[in-house]
Structures are given as structure tokens and as C-alpha cells.
């Protein structure tokens, strides 16, 4: 009787699941495809009416079918590997160069995942990647080739390069790489020259990497800000500022002094794959002028920690609520001494709750952040504005820029996505608010270490050489999930010094000691997370011989027990919502080479004890 009831219940579950999936597929078939590629507009000043957020025509009504477009090869940058597109001399306001040939900046000695995001490739697409990695044996940087819709590159040296992507499908072929490159004409079509000259992904020393004549500051941004060259190789303008029609006098700028209740601008930086240190915020202001006898005033940046960022949506109002404030910067603007009419203004970061003491902070960033620039809607300004990126590519990291709109109560603000204010163009924008980021060097001696070590059964002390930007006192050791190390393993950091060089030299030893393997214990392991401010590493320690546990018949999900969850997994495979490969063949309980109702019955018999 119990078996009959259970089978009846399972039949109802299976029917409900099939009906739900059928309804879902029907709903999906009614949703039109949207072309993600949007043409870039020219670099000109425009006059636009401010649109009502959410009250905009759908792009689907304005765009042709994406199938009619040209093949375009693009890829997503790794999360947190921002674009380096603004370089200035140290401690000056006037920029040296900006917005030319943007390229991605990542982490030295870290793995980075690149994902294709191509358009109009057509059916049966293929993706081929070309990149460089360091060869330990030859001490050279040979070109590597990989296939697939994404690749993970484990960068081992500071001058590894960003990858190139070649995509091909029934609609044609296309190339893409974020680097310095040229274009050429084949017939009437302008294409990228295939002689790749990539800019570097991973760098340790930005100060010396970009100039032989002096120190430079390198500012990071979330958007591709090519001033002369678009992602597809076309020549375009890279940014524009926008005025509001109907405004009077000079108070007309959306991104500066205005009479529209816009009192702040914000840029969001997504959650990174690896932590980094936030040193400063830079704001690039232009067209700066002051009213007669303007008095000094303060400008502010505030950095907020965000759990997540709203998804980009160009047909609905996107808003964000600032989270926990983790830093504040203040720039004391003195019109009587400022001589520049444009440039990057650096904001050092302070503890937001110790403003009177001006306690400097360099927060470690492990989450998305929202950077808010405010105070510019000031009577001392005659005119000031920021430019915006005209890059139209949505990399999938969420809405990136917002306006801080004064609410009707004149005391509180609402942050609305910038893209929702345009009545034409449909730009995915990012304003000229930049981050000065430090990615500390943190890597073991990869010439002698592989990232894991097996202790002998009797126990031992093992030392691992680590090149690091922090001394031993800054190290923290936990398991990979953040919990405490097991009692059998002791780990500490010891700076490597000599009598001739008693000070910290950048080389530290991780000294790990394992106790003897207890009788009756065959194997144990610990993945240790090494942490310094701004960087983490993982190292795997093992002891004994690993013997996999025998599989339990009917345990489809591999959790060690056979229960209703395994029945659900087998049904999902039968219905096609999950693949048999996901369960490594365990769903074929009776071993007949197929996953069907016979396997479900077999699992039920095991649960009921009748098998």
C-alpha cells in the first residue's frame, strides 16, 4: 500500500513538473528577442528633454531583427577587472592622456575567466581564443589557443596579455580583442587587422609601466571609454555631455550645476572575482568656471557597500538604494587658487564616521560598491559638467550609473539609472568617476610550488615561499570557507630576512605543521585560505591516501543517502530539465543504459526496503 501511494504521488509530481515546464516554454516563445548591439552616437553636444523614467518606447519597436545584423565578436571582461582609460601625472589636476585604446586591467598571478558575448553569429557557432601565458621551462610567453564559449586563464606573470576572440557561425566570422590594434579595409568593409598587439592584463607596478619619464596615476572605470576607437574597430567619439532643454543661463547641465534637482551622480563597480584595495576616487570635471567672488566650498564622494546591483533594463525605471557607507572623500574647492578648467580631481578616502579626525582608510573591496559624487550643484559654480561613456555594450554586470534626484520633501534623494532618462540613443552610460585600485602582489614561488602539498603520515613541517606586498603580521589563515583551521594543522607566516637585510623584503614563508595521522584515519585534507588586505590565495594540504567512498545504489545526487530527493533527480533527467551527465551516470540505477521510469521504480524499492 505504501508503495502504491508513493508511486501515485510521484506520478502527480511528474505531471505537474511537465505541465509547468510546458507553460514556461510557451511563455518564453512569446518573448521577442532583443538585439543587444546598439549603434554608438557621435561625439556632439546634444539638447534633450528629460524623459519620465519607465515611460519610454521599447527598443523592440525601433530595432530590426537581430538576425539581419552583422556578426559581432565581443567578450565580457572578468568581474572586477576594470578598464584602464585615464592616466594622469601624479598629484596634478590636468590629465596627461585619456580615453585612448582602453584595455582591461586585472590581477597579477590570478586566474581570470573570459566569456564570449557574441551577436548575430548564427547557428552552430564556434569560438577560438588566442592568449599568452608564461612557460616555466623556456621562460618565454608562447601563444596559446583554446576553444569554447569561455576560457579561464591562470596568469603567472605580470605581463600576460588579454585574449583575442575569433567567432564563426552560419552568419559569418568576427574578431574581438581589447587592445591596441589597427583596422584595414577588405572590399567595402572595415575589419580589424589580425596582427594582434595586446595591452597587458596584469601589472604589478603601474607607476613604471606607462612611462619612462615619471610616475603616473592610472584610473579605473567600469565602462569601455574609447575616445577614438569603438569595440568593433569603427572610429567614433568616445563621450559627450548632455544639456537640458529649457534651462536658463548656465545652470543647464545634467552632470553639473542645474535647476532640475540633480544633486549627485553615482557609478557602481560590480562585485569582483578577487578582492582589491580602494585607494582613492577620481572625478574628471570639465568646463569649470566660477561666479564672480565665489567662496571656497566642498565637494564629496561617498562609497557604499552594495549586496547586489540592479539588472540593466532600458524600458523600465532602475533605482538603487545605497548600502552601508564605508568611506568618504572631501575635496576643498578654492576658486581663487584653481587654474585648471578641467581635469581629474582626486579624493582621498576617510573613515565616514571619524570626519573630524580625518582618519585615512583604504577599504578592502569584496562586494559591489556605489560611488556617489555630490556637492557640485553649488552657487559658486558658474558651469561644470562631466562626460559620459558612449559605449553601448551591456556586459551583464547590472546598471552602472545613476542620478541622485532630490525628492519632493527636499530632504531625501532617489538614485535612478541614467539610461532611463534618455529619449533617444539608449546608451548604457558610465560617468567620469574613476577608482584608484591597488591589487597587491601575492603569489607563492611558482617555480618550486604547485599550490598543494602532501604531508607524510608521521607529520612534518613544510615551508612555502610567498612573494607578497604585506609582512607576516598582516597574514590571516582560515579554511577556504572562512572557518578555523583543524586542530591537526598549524600555520603561521614568517618573514624571510637575513642579517644583511633585516627588514621585510617582500618574501615571506608560510610555515605549516601537520600532526601525525591518527590510527584509523586513512586521509584528511585542508584547503587553507591565505589573506592579506586586498588579496587571497588558496593552498591545499593533504595527508594519507584518499580512497573514495563506495557509491550507494540509488543515491543519484551523491549525498550518501537514498531518499525522495534522488527520485526527483531521476525524474528531472527523464523530463530533460537536467542532464544525466550532471549525476555522472548515477541516475541509471539499473544499469541498462537509459534513464527512465524503471530507474525511478528501482529507487523507490530501495527507499521502501523491498529491493
N, C-alpha and C positions, 0 to 999 in steps of 0.2 A: 504493500500500500504506500509506504514512504517513497519508494522508487517511482511509482506511478504519479504521485503528486509532484515530485521533483521534476519529472520529465514534462508534466503538463505546464509547470511554472516556467521551465526553460523554453518550451515552445512559445508561450506568450511573450517572453523576453525577446526571443529571436524575431518574432513577428513585429513587435514594437520597434526593435532596432532597425529592421529592414525598412519599415514604413517611414521612420524618422530620416534615414539616410536618403530614401527616395524623395521625400519632401525637400530635404536640404539641397539635393542636386537640382530639383525643379526650380527652387528659388534662385540658385546660382545661375541657371540658364537664362533667367530674366534680367540679370545684371549686365549692362553693356560693358564691354572692355574700354578702358580709357588709355589713350596714348600718353605714356609718361614723359615723352620728349616734348618740350615747348621751345619754340624759337626764341633766341636771345634778342632783345630790343637794342637799338643803337644807343650810344652814349650821348644823350642830349638832355638838357633840362626840359621838364615837362610840366604842364599845368593840368592837374586832375582834381575832380571833385572827390571829396571823401565819401566813400560808399558806406552803406549800413552793413555791418558785419552779418553774414548769413543771408543777405538779400542780393545775391549775385547770380548771373546766369551760369548754368552748368557748362563746363568745358566740353562735355559730350555734344552739346548742341552746336558748338562752334568749330570743332575739330573734325577733320576727315578720319576715316577708319585708319587705325594704326597699321593695317596690312598694306596700305598704299605708301607708307613711308620708306625711306632708305634704311638699309641695315646700319645699326649704330652699335659699336662695341664700347661698353663702359663697365667699370667695376667699382665696387664700394671700397672706400678706404677702411682699414681696421678701426673699430670704435676707439676713439681717443687719440688716434694718430692724425693730428690736425694738419692743416695746410700752413706752410711757412711762406707768407706772402708779404710781409712788411719788415724791412730791415732798416734800422736807424743807427747812427753813431751813438755811442754810449753817453747818457746824461745830456742829450740835447733834444730840442723840440723839433727841429727841421729834419725831415726824413732824407736819407741818402737815396733809397730806391724803394719802389713798392709795386706790387701787383703785376710783376712780370714773370711768366713761366712758373706758375705755382707748382709746388711739389709737396708730397706727403712727408711729414716728419714723424718717426716712430720711436721705438725704444731700442737702444743698442743691446745686443745679446738677449733678445727676447723673440719668441715666436709671434708671428702676425698672420692673420687669416684674411685672404682677399677673396671676394665673392663677385662672380660675374653679375651684371645687371643690364644685359644687352636688350636691344629693341629691334623688332622687325627682321629678325634673323630667319624666321620661318620655321619649317618643320625639320626635324632631325638635326638640331644644331650641334656643333662640336666646338669645344673651347680649348685652346692651347696657350699655355703660359710660358714665357721666357724670363728668366731671372738669374741672378748671380748669387752664389754662396761661397764661403771660404773652404778651400781644400786644405786640410791639416797636413797632408803628406807633402804636397807640392808647394804649399804656402802661396797659392795663387787663387784667383777668383774666376773659375771657369763658368761659362754659361750653362744653365740647367733648363730642361724642358719638361713640362708636366701637362697632363690633360685633365679635364673635369670642369665642373661649374664653379669650383673654388679650390684654392690651394692654401696650405699653411707652410710658411717659410720660417725656419728656425734660424734667426740671424745670429751669427757667431762673431762678427767683427763690425767695427764701427762704420765701414764704408760699403756695406752691402746695399744693393740698389732696389728700387721699386720694380715690380714686374711689368712686363708688357703682355697684353692680351690680344690674341687673334681669334676671332669668332667666325664661324661659317655655317650657313644653313641653306635652305632652299631659296631664300631671298637674296643671297649674296654673301659677301665677306666684308669684314671690317676690322680695324685695328684700334687699339687704345693703349696709351701709357701716359702717366703723369710725370712728365719730364721735359727737359729742353729738347725740342725737336723742330723739324722744318716740314714744309709742305711742298708738294710738287703737283703738276697738272698732267693727267693722263686723259687725252682727248679733251672733253669739256668739263671733266670732274676734277676737283681739287682733292687730293688724298695726302695722307701722312707719308713722309719719307720713312722707309723701313730701316734706315740706318739708325738704330736706337742709341741715344746718348742720355741715359737716365741720370737724374739727380739722385743724391744719396737719401736713403731712408733713415738710417740710424747714425747718429753722430754723438760723440761724447762732448766735444768742445766747440760750441757754436761760436765762441769768441774768435777762434783762429780759423774756423772752417770757411768763412765767407770773405775774408780779406787778409791780405799780407801787409797792409799798411796801418792797421789799427783795429781796436776792438769794435765789435758790432753787437747790437741787440737784435735778436730775432723774435718777432712776434707771431703768435699762432692764431689762426682763425678756423671756424668750423666750415666755412664755405670756400670753394674754389674762386679766387678773385683775379683771374687772368685779365690784365688790362688790355692786352693786345691779341691774345690768342685764346679761343674757346677750346673746350674739351675735344671737339671734333676736328680741330685744326683750322677752323674758319677764323678770320680776323674780325674782331668786334671791339666795341668799347666795353670796359670792364666794370663800370659803376656809374651811378647817377644819383643826384639828389632830387627831391621832388618838392614842388611848391603846392600850396593850397590855393585854388582859385577863389577870388572874392575877398581874400585877406587884404588888410590895409597896411600901407607902409612897408617897413622891413620885417614886421613880425608875421612872416608868411611861411616860415619853414616848418615842415613836419618834424624834421630832425634837428631843431634848434629853437630859438625864440619864436613863439607863436601865440595866437589868440584862440586856439582850439582846445585848450585844456590838456595838452600833451606835456606832461612834466617829467617824463623819464623814458628811457629806451633800455631794452634788455636783449642780451644774447644768451642762448642756452648752449652749454657744452655737454654732450652726451656722456653717459657712464663709460669710462674707459675699460679696455681689456686689461690694462695694467695700471696700477696707481702712479700718480705723479705729484710733484710739489708745485703749488701755485705761488710764484714769487711776486708778481706784480700784475696789474691790469693797465693796458694802454688804450687810450681813446684818441682816434685820429679825427681832429676837428679841422674844418676848413672855412674859408670866407669869414675869418674872425675880424670883427670890428666892434668898437665900444661907443656908447653915447658920450657926449662931452662931460668931462669931470666925473666919469664913472668911478665909484668907490670899489675897493677890493671886496671880493666875495668868494665863497667856497663852492667847489663842485665835488660831487660824491660818486663813489662806486660802492655798491654793496654786493656781497657774494652770498648766495643762498644755496644750501644743500637741497637737492630735489630727489625724491624717491624715483620719479619717472618723468618723462616729457610727453606732452600730448602728441598724438599722431597728427601728421600733417593732413589737412583737409581743405581744399580750395573752394568748397561750396558751402561751408558752414563756419560759424564763428568758433575760433580756437582761443581758449583762455588758459591761463596758468596761475596758480596760487603759490607765491614764494614760500619755501620751506624754512628750515632753521637757518638763521643768519650766522655765518661762520667767519666773516671778515668784512672790514670797512676800509675804504681808502678816501683820503681827502686831498684835493689839490687847491691850494690857495692862489686864486687868480688875482693878479695885481695889474690892472690896465696901464698903470703908469710905468711899469718896467717891461712889459711884454712887447717884444719887437716883431715876433713872427706872426704871419697871417694864417698859417696853417701848420699842421704837424701832429706828431704823436705826443700826447701829454701822459706821462707815467704817474700811476697812483700806487704808492707803497701801501701795503696792507697792514692794518692794525687790528687788534682784538676789538670786536664791536662793542664789548661790554666794559672796556677799560679805556675809553676815548680820551679822558683827561690825562691819563698817564702815557698815552701813545705807545702802547706795548706792541712792538712789531711781531707779526705772525707770518708763517709760511705754511699754510694748511696743506695736509696731505689729501689728495682728491681720489676717492674711491667710488664716487657716485656722480650722477649728473649734477650740474650746478647752473644756477641762473645768475648772471652778472648784470646788475642794474646801474645805469648811469643817469644821474639826476642833478638838479640844481641849475641847469643851463637856462631854463625859462626865467631869466633874471633881467631886471630892468637895466642892469649895467651893460648888457649886450645890445649892440645895435643890430648885429647879424652874426649868425653862426650856424653851421649845418654839418652833418655827417654824410658820407656817401654810403651806398648800399651795394652789395654784390648783385650782379645781374646774372649770376649762374642759375640756370633753370633746373638743375638736376636734383631730384629728390633721392638722397642716399638712404632713406629709411630710418633716420635717427630721430625723427619727430620734428615738430615745429621748432625753428631755431631763433627767431627774433620776434620781439613784442614791443608794443607801445604801452606806456603807463598812462592810462586815461584817468583824469580827475572825475570822480563820481559827483552826482548831484548834491551830495551833502558837503562838498568842498573840503572834505577831510580825508576821505579814503580813495583808494585807487583800484582800478581793474586793469589787468595785463591782458591785452588782446594781440593775437598773432598778426604781424604786419601784413602778411599776404592777403588777409581778409579785408583790407582797406582799399585795394586797387580795383578800379572799374575796368581796367584793361591790362594786358600783359601777363597776368597770372604768374608773377615772379615768386620764386622761393628765395627770399632775401636773407641777407645777414649784414648787419651794420658794421661799421669800422670800430668795433670794440674787440680788442685783442688780449691774449693771455701770454704772459712770460712764464714759461714752464720749464721746470728742471726735472730731467729723467736721470736720476743718479746711476752711476756705473755700479753694477752689482752682478758679478759672474765668477764662478769658480774657474780655476785653471783648466780650461777645456783641453789643453794639450796632454794632461795626465788624468783628468776626471771625466766620468761619463754621466754623473748625476745620480749614481746609485752604488751601494757597496754592501757586500755580504760578510757579516761577522762570522768568525769560526764559532763552533758550538761552545767552546770553553770561554768565550768572551774575549774582548780586546778593546784597545783604544785606537781609534782611527782619526787622522788629521786631514782636513780638506782645505787646500789653499783657495782663498777667495779674494778677488780684486774688488775693492769697494770704495765708495765715497765716504763711508762712515766708519768711525773707530768702533772697537769692540763694545764700548759702553752703550752704543745705540742699538745693539742687536736684540731682537726678541725671537724666541724659539717656541713654536707650538706645533701641533699636528696640523695637517692640511685643512681640517675643518675648524681650526681655531681652538680646539680643546688642548688640555695639558698633555705633555709627553708621558708615555707609560713609565712605570717605576723601573723597568729593566734598562732604560736608556737615559743616559745623562749627556747633555750637550751644552757647550759653552763656547764663547768666542775669545780668542787670544790674539792681540795684535802682534804681528811679526816685526820685531825690531832687532837691532844689533847694537853693540857698544859704540860703533862708529856713527850709527843713525838711530838714536834712542827714541826719536819722535815717530808718530804714526806715518807710514809711508804709502798707504793705500793697499797694503797686503795684510789680510787677517786670516787666521786659521780657525775653522770650525772644528773643535775637538770633541769627538763623540765616543763615549764609552758604553759598551754593552756588557751586561752581566752574563754569566754562563747560562746556557739554555737548560731549563729545569727538566728533570726526568719526566717523561710522559708528554712533554710538549714537542711536537715534531717541527713546528715552524711558527715564526712570528715576523711581523714587519711593522714599520712605522714610516710614513711619509712626513718628513719634517718640513715645516714652513719657516724659512728664514726671512725675517722682516727688518728692514731699516726704513727710516722715513722716506717715502717716495718709491720704494721698490720691494719686491718679494722674490724669493727663489724657493724651489722645492727640491728636496733631496730624499731619496728612498733608501732606507736601511732595512736589511733582511737578516734573518738568522735561522739556520736549519734548512730542511729540504721541504719544499712545498709539494704536497700531494693533494690534488683536487678531490673534493668530496664526491662520492658516487652519486650519480643522478637518481632522483626519486621518480619512479614511473608515474606519469600523470601530472608531475609538477611543471606545468607549461611555463609559468612565469619565473621559475627558478628561485623561489623564496624559501625552499626547503620543506614546504608542506603542500598537501593536495587538498584543495577546498573549492568553493564556488568561484573564486577568482580565476582559477585555472579553466573552469568551464567557460567563463566569459571570454577569456583569451582565445580559446579554441573557436568559439562562435564568431568572434571578430575576424579570425583568419578565414573562416568559411564565408563570411559576408563580404570579405575583401576590404574591410576598414583597416586591417593590419596585415602585414605580410608574415609568411611562415618563417622567413629569414630572421625576423626580429626575435623569434624564440629559438633560433639555432636548431630547428628540427624537432624540438620537444613537443610541438603540437600534434605531430604524427605519432600518437601514443601507441597504436597497434602496429606501426612499422610497415604499413602496406604501400607507402609512397604517396599517400594523399591525405589531406586533412578534411574530414567530412563528419557526418553525424555519428558514424561508427566510433570515431575518437571521442566525441562528446559522451556517448554511452559508456565507453571504457573508463573515462574519468569519473563518471557518476558511480559506476560499480566499485571503483577504488574508494570513493568517499563513503559509500554505504557498507563497505567491507564485504561485498558479495563477489569480489574478484580475487 
